């Protein structure tokens, strides 16, 4: 499929996100276009454009088949370029004016380039080059002083942490995780004011989570700057429950309390954060399968390991089930619901079948009916009073029920209000609040710096739309569990 917008000159925002069949996108001479989102268009191979004077956001992340990008020299207003996961690109786009460029994400791109293309990007705050094919790292101290977030994880070039620490303390987050050629690792321990944020190595992160800064600095120095040796010495002196105390506490909030299981999974993964995400995701998947009556842990684990999608695993479980196994499973679910909802025992089988034998959905219907039944019973409680009021000419049953509930079934009191002898007292008006003093002006908060650790967790799960997730993180005050819920993972 092809999309050409050469005649739609008034378009300011164009979103073709995740168009599965889109192969060519033509936005030539779109003078008013400000926001282009063509991310995750897996079949897109060609984008045509020339003059884009108003373009601010250029998002082609996840377009794996995109082979070439025309120059962006005629896009002087560009602020954000997102091209992560464009593994087929043969060239880095040529940039014209860099006065406004604040966000650049080229992570997981194979195209070769030199770092000096960013030297004069004086508004640049976020630069993610994780797993990039950087041909020449150059002098990192030449990067703009506006930079707040720098990800160089898994790059093959030599990285000298001495240069990074000399770069300045204005930067909020630096990651060189997974870089095999890291020199002067002890400088990570004296990175000015950024000890809790530095993400250059999983093992340095773990050292600083387990012991204080001064102890970590001494340990690394005594180990001749051998971080692996320092880490092994520390682990050998600690109990596993102390090592993974923060992860154990976090997982207990999700109902995962088996400490031996938690420790074994973390040690199998090698990285605690990834293990935590895996266990939370796996618990949710198990809950889904259990709601259909599959409780054999070994079989559940086997199918979830084989199939990445829980609903594909469910389909395969149902396909593999013999008639006798299905009969046993359904019988168990019927008994379970009949014990929980004895008042609906004659309808349990019908409702369970209606929801394809999903216990949770069937339970929701029964719970809803129970609530309606209780309301109905409450109304029946006042049948005698309603008949008295109707005989006296007051036949508005809805109004009468509201008054009877409010006045505990007193016909005399209700009659007083219906005849006007009694008048509902109007609530006193709220006092006029005294004007609050105007707050002192505060400096604007840099959300990228504030939530950089949370974004890193989301990046590990494949969520890279930082602008959207920054909004969610700010709204839920950084609670990563609530972020997972909004994303449908908890």
Buried (B, 14 or more C-beta within 10 A) or exposed (E): EEBEBEEEEEBEEBEBBEBEEBBBBBBEBBEBBBBBBBBBBBBBBBBEBEEBEBBBBBBBBBBBBBEEBBEBEBBBBBBBBBBBBBBBBEEBBEBEEBEBBBBBBBBBBEBEBEBEBBBEBBBBBBBBBBBBBBEEBBEBEEBBEEBBBBBBBBBEBEBBBBBBBEBEEEBBBBBBBBBEEBEBBBBBBEBEEBBEBBBBBBBBBBBBBBBEBEBBBEBBEEBEBBBEBBBEEBBEEEEBEEBBBEBBEBBEEBEBEEBEEBBEBBEEBEBBBBBBBBBBBBBBBBEBBBBBBBEEEEEBEEBBEEBEEBEEBBEEBBEEBEEEEEEEBBEEBBEBBBEBBEEBEEBBBEBBEEBEBBBEBBBEBBEEBEEEEEEEEEBEEBEEBBEBBEEEEBEEBEBBBEBBEEBEBEBEBBBBBBEEEBEEEEEEEEEEEEEEEEEEEEEEEEBBBBBBBBBBBBBEBEBBBBEEBBEBBEEBEBEBEBBBEEBEBB
